[in-house]
């Protein structure tokens, strides 16, 4: 099983159809609107703008498990992201990323180690997982790794699909 085989709903309801992204690189990020790291939305949008044409999809996954920092419903979350950060990348339904209610997507993602060798539970909002075009998890980045971090850009560039 790979990431693209796991279903998740879109923020607005219905399937997110991220299996449609098969063959593209995917950056999966658990997001929140009321977190000290929330300004990372701007950097995530810049990443999406910079690499979308080359095959990167940023996928924001709202989660309210860290300090209740994503309390809103789908309409509030979507409006917040659009109005404050101009987000155009896809957002999924709000899910749990840790514990017994952990979404199957995160059950798979959290098996991957970060640069320090750490696997398991998500530490905080804005933890990032880079998924290769074949659906395997290529890298994991701590929440404090900013979207403009050189190591994130380098990892993205390594796995982008080949261009003609």
N, C-alpha and C positions, 0 to 999 in steps of 0.2 A: 504494500500500500504506500502511496505517496500523497503529498499534500493536495494535489489536484483531485484525488479520489474522495476527499472528505467534503461533504456538503456543509454549507453555512448559508444562512439567509442574509439578504441585503438589509441595510438599515431601514429602507422603505417597505420592507416585506417581500416575501417571495424569495426564491433561490438567488443567491449572489452569482451563481454560475461562474465561480472562479475556475472551474475546469476549462472554461473558454480561454483561459490564460495559459493553457498548456503550450509549451514551446517558447514562453516568455519568462524572464526573471521576475520574481515576486518578492517584495519587501513587506513582510507582515509585521505590524506594529500595534500593540495594545495601547489604546489612546484614552485620554480623559480631558475634559474641558475645564476642570478647576484644579489643576495641578501646577506646581512650580515649573514643571517641564512642558506644560501646554504650548509655550511658544515654539516648540519643536515642530508644530504643525506647519509653520512657515517654511522651515527647512525641508520638511518632507515634501511640501508642494514644489519647492525648487528642484529637489531631486527628481520628482515625477516629471516636471517640465523639461529638465535637462536630458533625461534618459528614456522617456516614454517612446519616442520615435525609434529608439534603438532596441526596444523590447522590454523595458522595465514597467511593472505595475506596482504601485504602492497600495497596500490594502490596510486601511485603518480598521481596527477591531475595538470598539468601545467596551470598556470594562469598569465596573463600579466597585471592585474589590479592594482598592487601595485608598483608604481614608474617605470613602464615599465621594470621590472626586469626579464621578460621572453619573450624577443623579437624574439627569434629564431623560425624557423619552425620545423616540426617534426624530420627531419634528424639531425639538429643541436642539438636539445634537447636530443635526444636519444644518439648521439655520446658524448655529454658533460657528460651525466650521466654515461655512460659506461667507458669512458676514465678516468674521474676524480675521480669517486667514485665506480666503479665496480658494478653499479646498475644492479641487475637481477630481481628485482620485477617489476610487470607490471606498465606501464605508460599509461594514457589515452590521448585523444585529448586535446588540449589547450581549456579551457572554461572560461566563466565568472562566478564568484562565488557570485557576488553582483550585485545589480541594476536590471533594467528591462530585461536585457539579461541573467540573472542568470540561470544556467543550472538547470533542474528539480532535479537532485541529490542534489544540494546545497540548493534548496528551501526546501527540506525535512530535510537535515542535520542541517541547521541553526535554526530549531525550538527547537533543544536540547540546554539546558543550560550547561554552564561549571561549575566548582566548585564554582565560585563566583555568580552563578545564572544568568549569562549573556547569552542571546539568540540573534538571529538576525545576522546582517552582519558579515562576516569574517573580522577580524581586520588587518591581514597581512599574508604574505606568511608563510607556514608551520603550519597553524592551523590544529589540528588533531581531527578526529572523530573515535571513536571505535565502530564498528558495531558487534553485537552479531550474532552467527550462524543462528538465526531465522530472521535476517534482520532488527531488531530494533536497534536504536542508543542507545548504552549503556553509552557513555561518550564523553565529548568534552574537549579538552585541548588547552590552549592558545599557540600561536606560539613560545613563549619563553620556553615552557616546552620541554626540550631536550629529544630525544629518549631514553636516558639511565636513565631518571628520575624514581625514585622508584615508584611514584604514577602511572605512565604509565605502568610499568612492572606489578604492582599489579593488575591493571584493566584488562590487557591482560590475566594474569593468571587466573583471576576469570571467564572469559568467554570462554576460550579455550574449544573446544569440549572435551568430556570425551574420554580418551584413553582406549583401551582394554588391 
